[in-house]
């Protein structure tokens, strides 16, 4: 299938933005969807790249766009299919970069899904293969039949790998996720720590194939063989396609379990949990009968909670925790939320492990930050309390304090700023207006001056001299301004309680 074949499919409604006849005649070997700023390590030669352009912004757009398109050219991509839904159009900078690097650019309208494009490519490729049955398969027929039977009988990914490579002497091979988690490996392969896996995926040595399935930046699978040339490329492609079928089956199963996880979150989200409903919800997720549970809430930034991507990121992170059953769904606050079941109190271990995993998750989408809040361990009857704890801990990680952990338990929130971050926004706004309102209404010039003076005065432990030095004013000026602040707010800055009130109001901005 060539690039221009895609443009001729009326049902996709694609439109050519730029590309000459020679470039449009290039053959498509596969499809990759990405919104990474630098997707090079996840691309294979001959692929068309689908991008929703989430990574693009007007600020620094030209340089960022050039890096993105340059990565496509260096990886051997045959076209960029750019979605119009995010920005309403294909940015001019993208057109210029594609023309400069000679990468065909195709616009994808909002009503055309990336999935439809992916299916169109692979259906066409399979149709072309079926017209040439003699050269269709590279795997021996007995191996193909054995793998088909194994897939039908729901063999694990590890079993499929061993069977697929057995006739080749079972070379070392790992099936890895984008965050470095090992899904499976052949019997000849030793275990790889996640960070070593990421180095292997990013390195120039060996052979890496992306498994085609509806994955995200966080849970895409890659077949990696450290010994390059050990297995013929056509055989690797067939094995990768088989693993893609296995992955799609797993994804369907996960989607079927999604409603059960959603019902569990609904059950623990009530003010007073219904014990019967809660037990049924836990049982439907396979989590009933455990002595201890932890609730985890997570968010992606700058994308907010990012819906399905947020759930995928949390699911992938928890996959790095061995032997810990869990259920994940999107909470009613739009944060990805999970319930973990423990045999004992392992929350401290879970917290430390998630702190390690956080960097792995962030490597999947470097432009995003990943924040996590965990509850304390609780019995099943207190899961509604644990949910509130996890959400408060998550909110507390938004603080800008340098010491703030991005993965935090409630007991980590040991400062006033982190404590206030968990207070609902509308409550903070009312408190701020009540305490600081008189200052903000003191006049255009006075308001900013008085607020700055108050902030510096409190930050310097109410020292007149150090405040004057920091503000570059005379100490008498500081005395005058503080007196005016006290008059307007009705607070006495010589009293600790009043200082705390004003400091809390400043932190609530």
C-alpha positions as CSV (number, residue, x, y, z in Angstrom):
1,X,0.0,0.0,0.0
2,X,1.3,3.4,-0.9
3,X,0.7,6.8,0.7
4,X,-1.4,8.0,-2.2
5,X,-3.7,4.9,-1.7
6,X,-4.7,6.4,1.6
7,X,-5.7,9.7,0.0
8,X,-8.0,7.8,-2.4
9,X,-10.0,6.2,0.4
10,X,-13.2,8.4,0.4
11,X,-14.4,7.1,3.7
12,X,-11.3,8.6,5.5
13,X,-11.8,12.0,3.9
14,X,-8.0,12.8,4.1
15,X,-6.6,15.8,2.3
16,X,-3.1,16.3,1.0
17,X,-1.4,19.4,2.5
18,X,2.0,18.8,0.9
19,X,3.8,16.0,-1.0
20,X,5.1,15.3,-4.5
21,X,4.3,12.3,-6.7
22,X,7.5,10.5,-5.9
23,X,7.0,10.8,-2.1
24,X,3.4,9.8,-2.3
25,X,4.4,6.6,-4.2
26,X,6.4,5.3,-1.1
27,X,5.2,2.0,0.3
28,X,3.7,2.0,3.8
29,X,5.2,-0.6,6.1
30,X,3.2,0.2,9.2
31,X,1.4,2.8,11.3
32,X,2.5,4.6,14.6
33,X,0.4,7.1,16.5
34,X,2.4,9.5,18.8
35,X,2.3,12.9,20.4
36,X,5.8,12.8,21.7
37,X,7.9,15.9,20.9
38,X,10.7,13.5,19.9
39,X,9.2,10.2,18.7
40,X,12.4,8.9,16.9
41,X,13.0,5.9,19.2
42,X,9.6,4.5,18.6
43,X,9.5,4.8,14.8
44,X,10.4,2.2,12.2
45,X,11.3,2.9,8.6
46,X,8.4,3.0,6.2
47,X,5.7,3.9,8.7
48,X,3.1,6.6,8.4
49,X,2.9,8.7,11.6
50,X,-0.4,9.7,13.1
51,X,-0.3,12.7,15.5
52,X,-3.0,14.7,17.1
53,X,-0.5,17.6,17.5
54,X,-1.0,17.8,21.2
55,X,2.7,18.5,21.5
56,X,2.5,21.6,19.3
57,X,2.0,25.2,20.6
58,X,2.5,28.6,19.1
59,X,5.2,29.4,21.7
60,X,8.4,28.0,20.3
61,X,6.3,26.3,17.6
62,X,8.8,26.6,14.7
63,X,11.8,25.0,16.6
64,X,9.7,22.3,18.2
65,X,8.0,21.5,14.9
66,X,11.3,21.3,13.1
67,X,12.6,18.8,15.7
68,X,9.5,16.7,15.4
69,X,9.6,16.5,11.6
70,X,13.3,16.0,11.5
71,X,12.9,13.0,13.8
72,X,10.4,11.5,11.3
73,X,12.7,12.0,8.4
74,X,15.7,10.4,10.2
75,X,13.5,7.5,11.2
76,X,12.4,6.9,7.6
77,X,8.7,7.8,8.1
78,X,6.9,8.0,4.7
79,X,4.2,10.5,5.7
80,X,2.8,12.5,8.6
81,X,-0.9,12.4,9.1
82,X,-1.8,15.4,11.3
83,X,-5.1,15.6,13.2
84,X,-7.0,18.9,12.9
85,X,-9.2,18.4,16.0
86,X,-6.7,19.8,18.6
87,X,-6.0,23.2,16.9
88,X,-8.7,23.3,14.2
89,X,-6.2,23.3,11.4
90,X,-2.7,22.1,10.4
91,X,-0.2,24.8,11.6
92,X,1.7,26.6,9.0
93,X,5.0,25.8,10.8
94,X,4.3,22.1,10.3
95,X,3.7,22.6,6.5
96,X,7.0,24.5,6.3
97,X,8.9,21.9,8.2
98,X,7.5,19.0,6.1
99,X,8.4,20.8,2.9
100,X,11.9,21.5,4.2
101,X,12.5,17.9,5.3
102,X,10.5,16.3,2.4
103,X,8.0,14.5,4.5
104,X,4.5,14.3,3.0
105,X,1.9,16.0,5.1
106,X,-1.8,14.9,5.2
107,X,-4.6,16.5,7.2
108,X,-6.9,14.3,9.2
109,X,-10.4,15.9,9.8
110,X,-11.9,15.7,13.3
111,X,-14.5,13.1,12.2
112,X,-11.9,10.6,11.0
113,X,-10.4,8.5,13.8
114,X,-6.8,7.3,13.9
115,X,-8.1,3.8,14.4
116,X,-10.0,3.9,11.1
117,X,-6.8,4.9,9.4
118,X,-4.8,2.2,11.1
119,X,-7.4,-0.5,10.2
120,X,-7.5,0.7,6.5
121,X,-3.7,0.3,6.2
122,X,-3.5,-3.2,7.7
123,X,-6.7,-4.4,6.0
124,X,-5.2,-3.4,2.6
125,X,-1.9,-5.0,3.5
126,X,-3.5,-8.3,4.4
127,X,-5.6,-8.2,1.2
128,X,-2.4,-7.8,-0.8
129,X,-0.8,-10.7,1.0
130,X,-3.7,-12.9,0.5
131,X,-3.5,-12.4,-3.3
132,X,0.0,-14.0,-3.1
133,X,-0.5,-17.0,-0.8
134,X,2.7,-18.7,-1.8
135,X,4.9,-15.9,-0.3
136,X,2.5,-14.9,2.4
137,X,4.2,-16.6,5.4
138,X,7.8,-16.7,6.5
139,X,7.1,-18.9,9.6
140,X,7.0,-22.6,8.9
141,X,3.4,-23.9,8.6
142,X,3.6,-26.2,11.7
143,X,4.9,-23.2,13.8
144,X,2.0,-21.0,12.5
145,X,-0.6,-23.6,13.3
146,X,0.9,-24.2,16.7
147,X,0.9,-20.5,17.5
148,X,-2.7,-20.0,16.2
149,X,-3.8,-22.9,18.5
150,X,-1.9,-21.4,21.5
151,X,-3.5,-18.0,20.9
152,X,-6.9,-19.6,20.7
153,X,-6.3,-21.4,24.0
154,X,-5.3,-18.1,25.6
155,X,-1.6,-18.8,26.0
156,X,0.4,-16.2,27.8
157,X,2.7,-13.8,26.0
158,X,5.7,-15.7,27.4
159,X,4.4,-19.0,26.0
160,X,3.8,-17.4,22.6
161,X,7.4,-16.0,22.6
162,X,8.9,-19.4,23.4
163,X,6.8,-21.2,20.8
164,X,7.5,-18.6,18.1
165,X,11.2,-18.7,18.5
166,X,11.8,-22.3,19.4
167,X,12.6,-23.4,15.8
168,X,15.3,-20.7,15.7
169,X,17.1,-21.9,18.8
170,X,15.1,-19.6,21.2
171,X,17.2,-16.4,20.9
172,X,17.2,-13.8,23.6
173,X,14.1,-11.7,23.2
174,X,12.1,-9.4,25.5
175,X,8.6,-8.0,25.1
176,X,8.7,-4.6,26.7
177,X,6.4,-1.7,27.4
178,X,7.3,2.0,26.7
179,X,8.1,2.5,30.4
180,X,10.5,-0.4,30.4
181,X,8.3,-3.0,32.1
182,X,9.0,-6.6,30.9
183,X,5.7,-8.2,29.7
184,X,7.4,-11.4,28.7
185,X,10.8,-12.9,27.7
186,X,12.1,-16.0,26.1
187,X,13.5,-18.7,28.3
188,X,17.0,-17.8,27.2
189,X,16.6,-14.2,28.3
190,X,17.5,-12.9,31.7
191,X,15.4,-10.4,33.5
192,X,16.0,-6.7,32.6
193,X,15.5,-3.9,35.1
194,X,13.2,-1.3,33.8
195,X,15.9,1.3,33.3
196,X,18.0,-1.1,31.4
197,X,15.0,-1.9,29.2
198,X,14.6,1.7,28.3
199,X,18.3,2.0,27.4
200,X,17.8,-1.1,25.2
201,X,14.8,0.4,23.4
202,X,16.6,3.7,22.9
203,X,19.9,2.2,21.9
204,X,21.2,1.6,18.4
205,X,22.0,-2.1,19.0
206,X,19.7,-5.0,18.3
207,X,16.3,-5.0,16.6
208,X,13.2,-3.4,18.0
209,X,9.6,-3.8,16.5
210,X,6.6,-2.0,17.7
211,X,3.6,-4.2,18.4
212,X,0.6,-2.8,16.5
213,X,-2.3,-2.3,18.9
214,X,-4.4,0.5,20.3
215,X,-1.8,1.5,22.9
216,X,-0.9,4.8,24.4
217,X,2.4,6.5,25.0
218,X,2.6,4.6,28.3
219,X,1.7,1.0,27.5
220,X,2.8,0.4,23.9
221,X,4.6,-2.9,23.5
222,X,7.9,-3.4,21.8
223,X,9.6,-6.7,20.7
224,X,13.4,-6.3,21.4
225,X,16.2,-8.7,20.3
226,X,19.6,-7.6,21.5
227,X,21.3,-9.6,18.8
228,X,20.7,-8.0,15.4
229,X,20.2,-10.2,12.4
230,X,19.6,-13.3,14.4
231,X,16.0,-13.7,13.1
232,X,14.8,-12.9,9.5
233,X,12.8,-9.7,9.3
234,X,9.7,-11.3,7.8
235,X,9.6,-13.9,10.6
236,X,9.9,-11.1,13.2
237,X,7.0,-9.2,11.4
238,X,4.8,-12.3,11.7
239,X,5.6,-12.8,15.3
240,X,4.9,-9.2,16.0
241,X,1.6,-9.4,14.3
242,X,0.7,-12.5,16.4
243,X,1.6,-10.6,19.6
244,X,-0.5,-7.7,18.3
245,X,-3.5,-10.1,18.2
246,X,-2.7,-11.3,21.7
247,X,-2.4,-7.6,22.9
248,X,-5.7,-6.7,21.3
249,X,-7.4,-9.6,23.1
250,X,-5.9,-8.5,26.4
251,X,-7.1,-4.9,25.7
252,X,-10.7,-6.2,25.1
253,X,-10.6,-8.1,28.4
254,X,-9.4,-5.0,30.2
255,X,-12.1,-2.9,28.6
256,X,-14.7,-5.5,29.8
257,X,-13.4,-5.2,33.3
258,X,-13.5,-1.4,33.2
259,X,-17.2,-1.0,34.2
260,X,-16.5,-3.2,37.3
261,X,-13.7,-0.9,38.4
262,X,-16.0,2.1,37.7
263,X,-18.7,0.6,40.0
264,X,-16.1,0.1,42.7
265,X,-15.1,3.8,42.6
266,X,-18.8,4.8,42.7
267,X,-19.2,2.5,45.8
268,X,-16.4,4.0,47.7
269,X,-17.2,7.5,46.6
270,X,-20.3,7.8,48.7
271,X,-20.3,9.6,52.1
272,X,-21.4,6.5,53.9
273,X,-20.4,3.2,52.2
274,X,-23.0,0.5,51.7
275,X,-21.2,-2.6,53.0
276,X,-23.1,-5.0,50.8
277,X,-22.6,-2.9,47.6
278,X,-18.9,-2.4,48.5
279,X,-18.3,-6.1,48.9
280,X,-20.0,-7.0,45.7
281,X,-17.9,-4.3,43.9
282,X,-14.7,-5.6,45.4
283,X,-15.6,-9.2,44.4
284,X,-16.3,-8.2,40.8
285,X,-12.8,-6.8,40.6
286,X,-11.2,-9.8,42.3
287,X,-10.2,-7.7,45.3
288,X,-12.5,-9.1,48.0
289,X,-11.3,-10.6,51.3
290,X,-8.0,-8.7,51.7
291,X,-7.0,-7.3,55.1
292,X,-5.7,-4.0,53.7
293,X,-6.3,-1.6,50.9
294,X,-4.7,1.5,49.5
295,X,-6.3,4.1,47.2
296,X,-4.1,5.8,44.6
297,X,-5.1,9.0,42.7
298,X,-3.0,10.3,39.8
299,X,-2.9,13.1,37.3
300,X,-1.0,14.1,34.2
301,X,0.1,17.7,33.6
302,X,0.0,19.9,31.6
303,X,-2.8,17.7,30.1
304,X,-4.9,17.8,33.3
305,X,-6.1,14.4,34.2
306,X,-6.2,13.4,30.5
307,X,-8.9,10.8,30.7
308,X,-7.9,7.5,29.1
309,X,-4.2,8.5,29.0
310,X,-4.3,9.1,32.7
311,X,-5.8,5.7,33.4
312,X,-3.3,4.1,31.1
313,X,-0.4,5.8,32.8
314,X,-1.5,4.7,36.3
315,X,-2.3,1.2,35.1
316,X,1.2,0.9,33.5
317,X,2.8,2.3,36.7
318,X,1.0,-0.2,38.9
319,X,2.1,-3.0,36.5
320,X,5.6,-2.4,37.8
321,X,4.4,-3.5,41.3
322,X,4.6,-7.3,41.3
323,X,1.8,-9.4,43.0
324,X,-0.3,-6.4,43.9
325,X,-3.9,-6.8,42.5
326,X,-5.6,-3.6,41.6
327,X,-8.5,-2.0,39.8
328,X,-8.2,1.3,37.9
329,X,-10.9,3.7,36.6
330,X,-11.6,7.3,36.0
331,X,-13.0,8.9,39.1
332,X,-15.9,11.4,39.2
333,X,-13.2,14.1,39.7
334,X,-11.7,13.0,36.3
335,X,-8.5,11.8,38.1
336,X,-7.2,8.3,37.3
337,X,-7.9,6.3,40.5
338,X,-7.0,2.8,41.7
339,X,-7.8,0.5,44.6
340,X,-4.9,-1.7,45.5
341,X,-5.3,-4.9,47.7
342,X,-2.6,-5.9,50.1
343,X,-1.9,-9.0,52.1
344,X,-0.4,-6.8,54.8
345,X,0.7,-3.2,55.4
346,X,2.9,-2.6,52.3
347,X,1.9,1.0,51.7
348,X,5.4,2.3,52.4
349,X,6.9,-0.1,49.9
350,X,4.2,0.9,47.4
351,X,5.0,4.6,47.8
352,X,8.7,4.1,47.4
353,X,8.2,1.9,44.3
354,X,5.9,4.4,42.7
355,X,8.4,7.1,43.3
356,X,10.9,5.1,41.3
357,X,8.4,4.3,38.6
358,X,7.3,8.0,38.3
359,X,10.4,8.8,36.2
360,X,9.8,5.8,34.0
361,X,6.2,6.9,33.3
362,X,7.4,10.5,32.6
363,X,10.0,9.2,30.1
364,X,7.1,8.0,28.0
365,X,5.9,11.6,27.6
366,X,8.7,13.9,28.6
367,X,6.7,17.1,28.2
368,X,4.2,15.9,30.9
369,X,4.5,15.6,34.7
370,X,2.9,12.8,36.6
371,X,1.6,13.4,40.1
372,X,0.3,10.7,42.5
373,X,-1.4,10.8,45.9
374,X,-1.8,7.7,48.1
375,X,-4.0,7.0,51.1
376,X,-3.0,5.3,54.3
377,X,-3.7,1.5,54.4
378,X,-7.3,0.9,55.5
379,X,-9.8,-1.9,55.9
380,X,-12.5,-2.3,53.2
381,X,-15.1,-0.5,55.3
382,X,-12.9,2.7,55.3
383,X,-12.3,2.9,51.6
384,X,-14.4,6.0,51.3
385,X,-12.1,7.7,53.8
386,X,-9.0,6.4,51.8
387,X,-10.4,7.9,48.6
388,X,-10.6,11.3,50.3
389,X,-7.1,10.9,51.6
390,X,-5.6,10.0,48.2
391,X,-7.3,13.0,46.5
392,X,-6.1,15.3,49.2
393,X,-2.5,13.9,48.9
394,X,-2.8,14.4,45.1
395,X,-3.9,18.0,45.5
396,X,-1.0,18.6,47.9
397,X,1.5,17.6,45.3
398,X,0.5,20.7,43.3
399,X,2.5,22.9,45.6
400,X,5.5,24.7,44.2
401,X,7.7,24.0,47.2
402,X,11.0,22.5,46.1
403,X,10.8,19.8,48.7
404,X,7.3,18.7,47.5
405,X,7.2,15.0,46.5
406,X,5.4,14.2,43.2
407,X,4.3,10.9,44.7
408,X,3.0,11.6,48.2
409,X,1.1,9.9,51.0
410,X,-1.1,12.1,53.2
411,X,1.5,12.0,56.0
412,X,4.0,13.6,53.6
413,X,1.9,16.7,53.5
414,X,3.7,18.3,56.5
415,X,3.7,22.0,55.5
416,X,1.0,24.7,55.5
417,X,1.3,25.2,51.7
418,X,0.9,21.5,51.0
419,X,-2.0,21.3,53.4
420,X,-3.8,24.2,51.8
421,X,-3.3,22.7,48.3
422,X,-5.8,20.0,49.3
423,X,-8.5,22.4,50.3
424,X,-11.1,22.8,47.5
425,X,-10.4,25.8,45.2
426,X,-13.6,27.6,45.9
427,X,-13.0,27.5,49.7
428,X,-9.4,28.9,49.3
429,X,-10.8,31.7,47.1
430,X,-13.4,32.7,49.7
431,X,-10.8,32.6,52.5
432,X,-8.3,34.6,50.4
433,X,-10.9,37.3,49.6
434,X,-12.1,37.5,53.2
435,X,-8.6,38.0,54.6
436,X,-6.8,39.9,51.9
437,X,-9.8,41.6,50.1
438,X,-9.2,44.9,51.9
439,X,-5.6,44.9,50.6
440,X,-6.5,44.1,47.0
441,X,-9.0,47.0,47.0
442,X,-6.5,49.5,48.4
443,X,-5.9,51.1,45.1
444,X,-4.1,50.2,41.9
445,X,-0.6,51.0,43.1
446,X,-1.1,50.4,46.8
447,X,-2.5,46.9,46.5
448,X,0.5,45.3,44.8
449,X,2.9,47.2,47.1
450,X,1.1,46.2,50.3
451,X,0.8,42.5,49.2
452,X,4.5,42.4,48.3
453,X,5.5,44.0,51.6
454,X,3.3,41.5,53.5
455,X,4.8,38.6,51.7
456,X,8.4,39.7,52.2
457,X,7.8,40.7,55.8
458,X,6.4,37.2,56.7
459,X,9.1,35.5,54.7
460,X,11.8,37.3,56.7
461,X,10.2,36.3,60.1
462,X,8.8,39.8,60.6
463,X,12.2,41.4,60.7
464,X,12.0,45.1,60.0
465,X,15.6,45.5,58.9
466,X,15.8,42.4,56.6
467,X,12.5,43.3,55.0
468,X,13.7,46.8,54.3
469,X,16.9,45.4,52.7
470,X,14.9,42.9,50.6
471,X,12.6,45.6,49.4
472,X,15.3,48.3,49.0
473,X,13.4,50.8,51.1
474,X,14.0,52.6,54.4
475,X,12.9,50.7,57.5
476,X,10.5,53.5,58.4
477,X,8.7,52.8,55.1
478,X,8.3,49.2,56.2
479,X,6.8,50.3,59.5
480,X,4.4,52.6,57.7
481,X,3.3,49.8,55.2
482,X,2.9,47.2,57.9
483,X,0.7,49.6,60.0
484,X,-1.5,50.1,57.0
485,X,-1.7,46.4,56.4
486,X,-2.8,45.8,60.0
487,X,-5.4,48.6,59.7
488,X,-6.9,47.3,56.5
489,X,-7.0,43.6,57.5
490,X,-7.8,44.0,61.2
491,X,-4.8,41.7,62.0
492,X,-1.9,42.4,64.4
493,X,1.3,41.1,62.9
494,X,2.9,40.8,66.3
495,X,0.5,37.9,67.1
496,X,1.3,34.5,65.8
497,X,-2.3,33.6,65.0
498,X,-2.8,36.6,62.8
499,X,0.5,36.0,61.0
500,X,-0.7,32.4,60.2
501,X,-4.0,33.8,59.0
502,X,-2.3,36.2,56.6
503,X,0.3,33.6,55.5
504,X,-2.5,31.1,54.7
505,X,-4.4,33.7,52.7
506,X,-1.2,34.5,50.7
507,X,-0.7,30.7,50.0
508,X,-4.4,30.4,48.9
509,X,-3.8,32.7,45.9
